[in-house]
Amino acid sequence: MNGIRNSVTLIGFLGQDAKMIQTANGKTLTNVSLATNDSYRNKRGDRITTTEWHRCIAWGKLAEVMGNLCKKGSEVAVRGKLTYNSYEDKNGVQRISPQVVVQEFVLLDRKKMEEAA
């Protein structure tokens, strides 16, 4: 049961190329912005689609791999844990930003999957 505590799994599309940086202490950090879509039909029968954006980060070797493979528009699956980053904005207001700390990911390539079918 401990394996599912604070566990997040998302499948979506990347909104931009992964941003890989080296921290001051030499660790590798990669940021990606992941869009997930949900759709439903309203009372008139129209299909309504909503998009949610998720900030995902990875550290170390995984960050290096994601930084090299994750390109804008790619479909990916990520699994990790939900954390909250607290910061002060330019107006001095305290803000809290959710993020998924990625523990594993899979790059999903629809074109290759369709070609193989």
Rosetta silent file (secondary structure, phi, psi, omega in degrees, C-alpha in Angstrom):
SEQUENCE: MNGIRNSVTLIGFLGQDAKMIQTANGKTLTNVSLATNDSYRNKRGDRITTTEWHRCIAWGKLAEVMGNLCKKGSEVAVRGKLTYNSYEDKNGVQRISPQVVVQEFVLLDRKKMEEAA
SCORE:     score description
SCORE:     0.000 S_00000001
   1 L     0.000  -27.995 -179.638    0.000    0.000    0.000 S_00000001
   2 H   -63.754  -25.076 -179.414    2.923    2.378    0.586 S_00000001
   3 H   -66.972  -19.437 -179.421    3.688    2.313   -3.149 S_00000001
   4 H  -104.849    1.374  175.524    0.520    4.232   -3.941 S_00000001
   5 L   -68.479  132.358  179.487    0.843    6.921   -1.280 S_00000001
   6 L    46.813   53.942 -179.409    1.245   10.327   -2.909 S_00000001
   7 L  -115.848  131.178 -179.144    1.435    8.783   -6.356 S_00000001
   8 E  -125.487  132.053  174.009    0.514   10.668   -9.537 S_00000001
   9 E  -126.089  127.144 -179.599    0.304    9.225  -13.047 S_00000001
  10 E  -131.850  143.410  171.258   -0.325   11.521  -16.019 S_00000001
  11 E  -125.922  125.621 -178.224   -0.427   10.996  -19.777 S_00000001
  12 E  -167.406 -167.152 -177.022   -0.361   14.085  -21.929 S_00000001
  13 E  -114.063  143.149 -179.360    1.470   16.228  -24.431 S_00000001
  14 E   -78.228  133.091 -179.628    4.470   18.473  -23.825 S_00000001
  15 L   -83.522  -14.066  178.496    3.827   22.184  -24.321 S_00000001
  16 L  -162.494  167.688  175.615    7.485   22.980  -24.996 S_00000001
  17 L   -61.138  148.622  176.999   10.895   21.344  -25.194 S_00000001
  18 L   -60.369  143.415  177.925   12.251   20.155  -21.855 S_00000001
  19 E  -109.209  110.599 -177.679   14.388   22.738  -20.035 S_00000001
  20 E  -105.239  131.719  177.983   17.485   21.145  -18.511 S_00000001
  21 E  -134.134  159.706  172.078   19.712   23.094  -16.105 S_00000001
  22 E  -103.911  126.703  178.785   22.637   22.421  -13.807 S_00000001
  23 L   -75.810  169.513 -179.110   22.099   23.648  -10.262 S_00000001
  24 L   -60.166  -29.149  179.937   24.788   25.487   -8.309 S_00000001
  25 L   -93.682   12.674  172.685   25.700   22.244   -6.508 S_00000001
  26 L    89.554    3.906  179.043   26.104   20.344   -9.805 S_00000001
  27 L   -84.368  149.632  177.881   22.797   18.452   -9.912 S_00000001
  28 E   -94.015  132.729  178.611   20.805   18.197  -13.140 S_00000001
  29 E  -128.070  132.509  175.901   17.206   19.463  -13.094 S_00000001
  30 E  -124.009  134.521  176.744   14.744   19.214  -15.974 S_00000001
  31 E  -111.340  136.818  170.869   11.388   21.005  -16.189 S_00000001
  32 E  -135.166  152.201  177.089    8.561   20.045  -18.523 S_00000001
  33 E  -112.431  117.835 -172.295    5.067   21.412  -18.939 S_00000001
  34 E  -112.832  127.352  178.423    2.519   18.642  -19.544 S_00000001
  35 E  -101.283  128.687  173.281   -1.007   19.191  -20.891 S_00000001
  36 E  -116.179  142.886 -178.116   -3.751   16.682  -20.120 S_00000001
  37 E  -113.650  147.297  174.597   -7.158   16.825  -21.794 S_00000001
  38 E  -137.187  140.535  179.572  -10.565   15.774  -20.561 S_00000001
  39 E  -134.429  153.854  178.321  -13.771   15.863  -22.560 S_00000001
  40 E  -153.518  169.224  176.843  -17.462   15.465  -21.891 S_00000001
  41 E  -106.760  133.058  178.488  -20.779   16.230  -23.576 S_00000001
  42 L   -81.256 -175.199 -176.480  -22.914   19.085  -22.292 S_00000001
  43 L   -61.168  -29.413  179.448  -26.742   19.042  -22.116 S_00000001
  44 L   -83.518   -5.506 -179.911  -27.009   19.990  -25.812 S_00000001
  45 L    91.890    3.595  177.814  -24.722   17.115  -26.806 S_00000001
  46 L   -75.599  139.065  176.638  -21.746   19.328  -27.706 S_00000001
  47 E   -80.595  124.647  178.689  -18.337   17.879  -26.913 S_00000001
  48 E  -112.045  127.759  178.568  -16.475   20.114  -24.463 S_00000001
  49 E  -116.987  131.703  176.016  -12.728   19.625  -23.998 S_00000001
  50 E  -116.383  148.082  179.367  -10.759   21.123  -21.139 S_00000001
  51 E  -120.343  131.929  175.258   -6.983   21.248  -20.824 S_00000001
  52 E  -114.024  138.591  178.431   -5.041   21.216  -17.556 S_00000001
  53 E  -105.595  137.809 -177.524   -1.327   22.106  -17.415 S_00000001
  54 E  -126.940  131.166  174.860    1.031   20.335  -15.020 S_00000001
  55 E   -87.553  125.482 -179.888    4.563   21.347  -14.071 S_00000001
  56 E  -123.632  138.074  177.788    6.802   18.285  -13.881 S_00000001
  57 E  -128.095  153.393  175.561   10.414   18.158  -12.728 S_00000001
  58 E  -137.599  155.007 -177.939   13.045   15.441  -12.710 S_00000001
  59 E  -123.295  154.815  170.849   16.467   15.184  -11.067 S_00000001
  60 H    67.342 -140.340 -176.577   19.769   13.459  -11.859 S_00000001
  61 H   -61.110  -40.629  177.692   20.120   10.833  -14.569 S_00000001
  62 H   -60.599  -39.388  177.811   16.370   10.809  -15.254 S_00000001
  63 H   -62.174  -39.866  178.704   16.533   14.585  -15.773 S_00000001
  64 H   -64.693  -44.051  179.979   19.316   14.120  -18.331 S_00000001
  65 H   -63.853  -47.695  179.563   17.340   11.479  -20.238 S_00000001
  66 H   -63.200  -40.216  179.827   14.158   13.576  -20.220 S_00000001
  67 H   -60.699  -33.477 -179.447   16.098   16.682  -21.202 S_00000001
  68 H   -84.656  -26.790 -173.777   17.450   14.928  -24.282 S_00000001
  69 H  -103.488  -27.493 -171.779   14.230   13.163  -25.359 S_00000001
  70 L   -84.306  110.523 -178.985   11.307   15.393  -24.411 S_00000001
  71 L  -118.417  152.998  179.382   10.349   17.719  -27.257 S_00000001
  72 L   -50.218  132.971  177.823    7.335   19.991  -27.717 S_00000001
  73 L    90.224  -13.252  179.594    4.278   18.058  -28.879 S_00000001
  74 L   -69.213  145.212  174.761    5.554   14.648  -27.736 S_00000001
  75 E   -93.592  130.195 -179.102    3.139   12.438  -25.861 S_00000001
  76 E  -135.341  155.329  170.262    4.534   11.170  -22.559 S_00000001
  77 E  -114.864  131.712  177.554    3.424    9.229  -19.513 S_00000001
  78 E  -126.471  148.679  173.031    4.908   10.267  -16.178 S_00000001
  79 E  -132.363  135.948 -179.922    4.660    8.797  -12.696 S_00000001
  80 E  -172.534 -155.868 -179.284    5.850   10.575   -9.612 S_00000001
  81 E  -123.337  148.889 -179.407    4.793   12.363   -6.445 S_00000001
  82 E   -86.322  128.291  176.186    2.941   15.612   -5.942 S_00000001
  83 E  -131.223  169.944  179.981    4.818   18.372   -4.130 S_00000001
  84 E  -127.753  128.330 -179.752    4.247   22.084   -3.563 S_00000001
  85 E  -102.286  123.910 -179.922    6.822   24.780   -4.223 S_00000001
  86 E  -101.660  134.846  179.550    6.462   27.972   -2.182 S_00000001
  87 E  -152.641  166.042  177.739    7.858   31.247   -3.518 S_00000001
  88 E  -106.999  126.420 -178.943    7.397   35.006   -3.352 S_00000001
  89 L   -78.018 -179.879 -174.746    6.266   36.737   -6.574 S_00000001
  90 L   -64.821  -17.985  178.128    7.561   40.087   -7.856 S_00000001
  91 L   -95.444    5.804  178.814    4.902   41.915   -5.805 S_00000001
  92 L    82.253   11.296  179.681    5.974   40.238   -2.570 S_00000001
  93 L   -88.946  132.522  178.459    2.953   37.930   -2.449 S_00000001
  94 E   -73.369  126.436 -179.572    3.562   34.388   -1.178 S_00000001
  95 E  -122.118  154.233  175.937    2.533   31.824   -3.831 S_00000001
  96 E  -125.865  129.489 -177.223    2.307   28.044   -3.833 S_00000001
  97 E  -122.509  122.546  176.693    2.830   26.076   -7.037 S_00000001
  98 E   -74.995  149.176  175.985    2.072   22.351   -7.383 S_00000001
  99 E  -151.005  152.864  175.892    4.544   20.174   -9.260 S_00000001
 100 E  -102.295  121.672  174.495    5.038   16.506  -10.015 S_00000001
 101 E   -87.111  108.844 -172.461    8.482   15.162   -9.128 S_00000001
 102 E   -72.923  132.201  176.003    8.917   12.537  -11.849 S_00000001
 103 E  -107.832  -25.835  173.594   10.189    9.120  -10.793 S_00000001
 104 E  -157.806  153.791  178.437    9.690    7.425  -14.160 S_00000001
 105 E  -148.194  157.608  176.649    8.462    8.347  -17.611 S_00000001
 106 E  -131.464  128.945  175.476    7.681    6.768  -20.962 S_00000001
 107 E   -84.970  119.315 -178.458    7.913    8.598  -24.260 S_00000001
 108 E  -102.343  121.682 -178.260    4.858    7.604  -26.322 S_00000001
 109 L  -114.626  100.343 -176.941    5.254    7.999  -30.073 S_00000001
 110 H   -60.507  -40.180 -178.109    1.911    7.597  -31.823 S_00000001
 111 H   -59.677  -46.315  179.658    3.415    7.672  -35.315 S_00000001
 112 H   -66.721  -37.838  179.720    5.710    4.729  -34.572 S_00000001
 113 H   -66.834  -39.000  178.820    2.901    2.869  -32.812 S_00000001
 114 H   -68.368  -38.270  178.789    0.568    3.409  -35.814 S_00000001
 115 H   -65.048  -34.471 -177.911    3.261    2.282  -38.257 S_00000001
 116 H   -75.903  -22.704 -177.039    3.814   -0.899  -36.274 S_00000001
 117 L   -75.798    0.000    0.000    0.081   -1.764  -36.245 S_00000001
